[in-house]
Amino acid sequence: MDLTVTLTPGPRSLWDEPVAIAVHGLAPAQRVTLRASFLDEKGALFQASALYEADAGGQLDLARAPSLGGSYSGVEPMGLFWSMKPDKPFWRLVKRDVQTPFLLDLEVYEGHDPQPSKLLTRVVHERSFLRPGVRRIPVREGSLRATLFLPPGSGPFPGIIDIFGSGGGLFEYRASLLAAHGFAVLALAYYAFEDLPKDMKELHLEYFEEAVQYLKNHSQVKGPGVGLLGLSKGGDLCLSMASHLKDITASVIINGSVANVGCVLHYKDMTIPPLKSDLKRVKMTEDGFADIVEALNNPLEEPNRESLIPIEKAESCFLFLVGSDDHNYRSEFYANEAAKLLQASGKKKPEIICYPATGHLMEPPYFPVCLVSFHSLVGKPVIWGGEIRAHSMAQIDAWKQLQAFFHKHLGNDQITHSPQF
């Protein structure tokens, strides 16, 4: 029997879609090494490997067989994906062009040697970020610099504004994947992109208000309000938007702060200063990485409350997704304080999901976990926290939770449960 590898649902899939891997035609109890790898758009190599043994019939199904070692151990059907590590230090995977897939090599080698050399078979799998039928529309209206993703179908669809952290630029990959699940998603840049300001010294909430009105008034967007999705600095921007702007129905905050962080924020005649910090509280690890989690002042204490976001004014429903091992913000503390502030003002208690052993950079499912990378505001590599497997499992669950939250509060009659090719 010829040696073959089967991938289900097929030779291509969306990045957030699980893939069933099986190897057929091995000898009974044959030992093999499976290796998965791909190059990102900057040429960095991401790879993982695992040691397996075929069953008595010469079959190997990763949904049933345990890895005996390598990048992970135990029964992990998607372990070859989420356990990948880059060959460059302090490197974070970022998909810059969602119109092209990553090409993942899956190789089967003979034996369990540390450096296996006998290749038995190899297949290539496409991991895409743009489902066929999803429309990608660059937005350059007024001062907006963004990209709108619309699901297949006639709509209208629930609308979400997607805002990333303090790295600057326009990131589309989370928005493009969400669009496959029935949402109209506006990926919004706010600095360091095209003719936007090159730095993040000052931001104006009117810019974000323009984004809300653009999405709300779009013919393919189902009202009456829109949703917000923000990670890190994007999280506190979403909280500021929900607290000061109209037409915000539901907000998901991923490891964000309850204070304005990193820059001055203006809105009309109001100026919100950034939360102050003390660099003396930054701890350096033995490897020379910065642990910055204690650097920011407590926004609940005077005189820091001037940077506190008036979340009690918000009419939005909230979901906070936080990592218990976040080494950037005290995210769990912030989420619990947000709940107290909301409830004290008679507002609905937010949903809070805290994931054990999970760090700051919570991405869509199966993204390799980034434990250390360069922080643009700090100017050096910082540790983000988390343990690889626990963080990876959290990313999978958080992705389901945020979609369910948006479906519940924004409403969706055209939910896409299986975004397959």
N, C-alpha and C positions, 0 to 999 in steps of 0.2 A: 504494500500500500504506500502510495506517495505521501511524503510529509507535507501537510498543508496547515495554514493558519486561517481560521475563520474569525471575522470581526462582525459583530452585530451591533448596530443596524446595517452596516455595509462598509464600503471603502471610504466613506466620508461621513462626517457628523459635525454638529455644532459643538463648540468648545465646552459648553455647559451640559452636554449630553453624555450619559454613561455609555461605555462601550464594553460589550461582552467579548472576551478573548478566549479562544480555545485552540489547541494544537492537536492535530490528528495524524496518525500514522507512525507514532513512536513505538519503540519496543517496550514490552511490559517493564515497569519500574525504571525506565530509562531516565537518567539524570540529565537535565538541560539547564542552561542559563538563558533567561529572557532579558533582552535589553531594549529599552525604548529611548529614542533621542530625536532632537530636532534643533535646528538653528533658528535663533530669533532674527529680527530684521537688522540687528547690529552685528550679526555674526557670532554671537555668544552661543556656545553649545550647552544645551540642557539635556541631561540624561539620567536614567535610573536603570538598575538591574536587579534581578531577583533569581534565586535558585529554586528549581522545582524538580519534582519527580513524577513521572507519568503513572497512571493507575495500571491495574493488572491487564487491562485491555489496550494499553498503549495510547490512552487518551489523556489530555491535560486540559482541564477546565478551570480557569482562574476563579470562577465563582464558587468552586468547591475545594480546590487544592490549596494547601497552605504554602506560602513561601517559606523556605527553610533558611533563608538568610539573604543578605544583600542590602538593598536600600530600605527594605521593610521586611517584616516577618508576619506569618499568619495568613488567614484567608482575607485577602484584600483585592476584590475584583478590579478596582481602578488604581491599585497601588503604583503601577508603572507610570501613571500619569501624575498623581499628586505628590509623589516622592522625588520628582526630578530636581536636580540641583544644577546650577550653572557652573561652567568652568572658570568664569571670571569672578573675582572676589567682590563682595558688596553689590552684586548685580540683581536688579529687580526686573522681572519679565513685564514688558509693556507692549501691547499690540498697537502699533501706530497706524497701520493701514488695514481697516477691517474688511476691505474689498478683496484681500488675498488671504488664503488659508496658510496655516503652518503645516508643513509636511513632516509627519512623524514617521520615523523608521522603527519598525518592530522586527528585531532579529532573534533567532533561536540558535544558540550555540550548544555544542556537545560538552557535557560534563559540568563540573562545578569549579573549574580552575579559577583562581583570582583574575587571571587575564586570559579568558577563553579565546581560542584562535580558530577552531573548526566551526565555520558557519554552516548550519544545516538548511536554513531557509530564511527568507526575509520578505516582508510586505511593507508597503507604504500606505499610510492612512492620512487623509486630509482632515484637519481640524479647523473648521470655519467659524467666522464670527458674524456672518451675514447669511441668514436663511434665504433661500430663493423666494422671491416675492416681496421681501422686505424692501421698502423704498428708502434710499439714503438721499437726503435733500440738504445741501449746504445752505445755511441761513446767513445772509448778509443784509439784513433789513435794519434801518436806523443805525444804532450803535452796536447791535447784536452781532456776535461772532460765535456761531454755533452750528450744529448739524442736527437735523430732525430725522428720526427714523419712524416710519409708519409701517404697521403690520400689513400682511396681505389682506385683501378684502376691501369692502366699501366703507367700513366705519359707520359712525364715529367711534373712536377709541378713548379709553381713559388716558389722560395726559400726565406725564411725569417730567420734571426738570432734573437732570442728573449733573451733580457738581462734585468734582474731585478736590483733592487737597492742595497744599501750598506749593506744589512743584511747578505750576504754571503750564500753559499750553492747552490744547484741546484733546481730550481723551474720549474716544467713541466706543470702546469695546464693550463696556458695561451696558450702554444704551442700545447698541446694536443687538446684543443678546436678549435684552429685555423686550425689544420689539417683537421678537419671535414668539413671545408669550402673550401677545395681544395688547400691548401698550404702545401709545405714541410717545416717544421719548426724545426730549431735547437735550443733547449733550452740549453743555454750556462752558465756553472758555471765559475767563475773567481777567487774565493778565498773561503776558509773555506769549502772545499769539497775534500774528499779523500786526494790525495797527493799534491793538490794545496796549495799555501801559506795559513797559518792559519789566517793572518790578511791582511788588505788592505793598508799597508804602501806604497808599491810600486807596480805598475802594468806596464807591458810591452805590447805595442801595437802589437808587433810581435805575441803574443798569439792570439789576435783577428784577425790578418791578416791570421793566420793559419786556423781559423774558416771560414773566408770568402772563402778561396781557397778550403777548404774541401767541403763546401756546393756548391760552384760554379761548381766544377768538378764532383759532384756526378751524376751518370747516370740517377737518377730520378728527377733531378733538371733542370728546363728550364732556360736557360741563356738569354742574355749574362751576366747579373749582378744579384745581390741578393738584398733583402730588409733588413732593420734593424728596430727593434722595441725595444724601451728602455723606462723604467720608472725610474724617479728620477736619481740616479747615473748612471743607465743604459742608461738614456737619454743623459747625457754628454759624456759617452763612445761611444754611437752611433754617436754623432756629431764629436768626435775625429776620429772615424773610417772613416766616410764619408769625412772628411777633409784631411786625410793623406793617405788613402788606395785607391786602385783601385777596380773596379768592384762593386761599390755600386750604385744601380740605384734609390732606393726609401727608405726614412727613415721616420719613425713615432716616434716623440719625445713626451712622455707623462710627463708633469711637470718636464722638465729637465732644466739644466743650460747651458749657453753659455760659461761657464768657466770650467776648470778642477777642480773638488771639491773632497776633502777628502783624497787625496793621491798624491804622485809623479807619473807622467806618463812618461815613457821612450819610445822612438822610434828611433832606429838606434843611431846616435850620438846626438840626441836631448833629452832634459829633460824639461818637463813642470811642474813647481811647482804647488801645490794646491792653490786655492784661499784662501787668509787669511781671518780670522774672528776676531771679537771682542766679547768675551763672556760677556762683560759689557752690550752689547745690547740685550742679552737674557732677555726676560721678564718672570716672574713667575706669573702664574694665582693664584687666591685665592685657588684653589684646589691643588696647588703644581705642576702643569704641566709647562713644558718649552715651551714658544713661541719663536721659533728660527728664524723666517722669516727675522728679521733685523740683524742677527748676521754676515752674510757673507758680505764682502766688495763689493763695486760696481766694477765689472770686467771691466767696460768701463773707469774707472778713473786710472790715474797713482798713485802708481806703480803697480797696480793690473793687468794691461793689459798683463803682462807676463804669466798670467794664462788663458787668453782669447783664446778660440779655434778658429783657423783660418778658420772659416766656409766659407769664400770667396773662398777658394781653392776647395770646394766640387763640384762635378759634379752631385750629387744626387738631386732628387726632395725631398721636405720636406713637412710634415704635422705636425704641432704642435697642440697637444690637451692639453689645460690648464684649470685649475680651477681658477676662479676669487678670491676664498677664500683660496688659497694654503698658508698654514702657515709653509711650509718647505723652499721652494724657492719662489722668486718673478717671478713665471713662466710666467705670462702674460707680464711683462716687458722684460724678457729674450727673449721670442718669438718675440716680436716687434723689439727688437734690432737686433736679428738674421735676420729679414726681411730687416732692413736697411743695414746691412753689406752685405747681398747677393745682394741687388739691387744696392748698391754703386759700386760693382765690376762687374756689368753687368749680374748677374745671375738672374734666374727666381725667382719671389717673392714666398715665401712659403705660403702654405695654413695654416691659423691659425683659430682654433675654440676655443673660450673661453666660458666656461660654468659658468653661474651665480651660486653663493652659492655652489660651488663645491670645495672640498679640494684636498689634495695632492695624496692620495692613490686611484687612479682610476683603478679599477679592471674590469674583464669581467662582463657582466650583472648578476644582482641578487645576487652578493656578498654582504653580510651585510656590511654597511658602518663602517669603523674604524675611529673614531674621535680622539682617544688617544691610543698610544701604546709605547712600549719601543723602543728607537732609539739606535742602537748599537754604533754609533759614538759619540753621545751626552752622553750616559751612564745613561739616565733617561727617564721617560715618556715625550713625546712631543705631542702637539696638532697638528693635521694635517689639520684641517679646514673643512668647508663644513656643509651643512644641509642635514639631512638624505634623504628626498624625492628628493630634487633637485640633490644631488650627485648621487642618484640611477638612476634617469632619465638620467643624463649625462653619466653614465656608459653604459647604453643601447644604447644611440645614438653614443657615441664614438666607440663602438664596430662595429657598422655598418659603420661608417665613415672610420675607418682604413682599414677595409676589402675592401671597395669600392676604396680607394686610392691605395692599393696594387694591386687589380685586374686591375685598370686602367694603372698603371705604370710598373707592372711586366708582365702583360698579363696572361690570364688564359682561356684556351679553355675548361676546365673541371670544371667550377664553380659549387659548390654544394650549392644550395639555401636552401634546407631543410634537415639538418643533423639529420634525425630521425632514431630511432631504427627500 
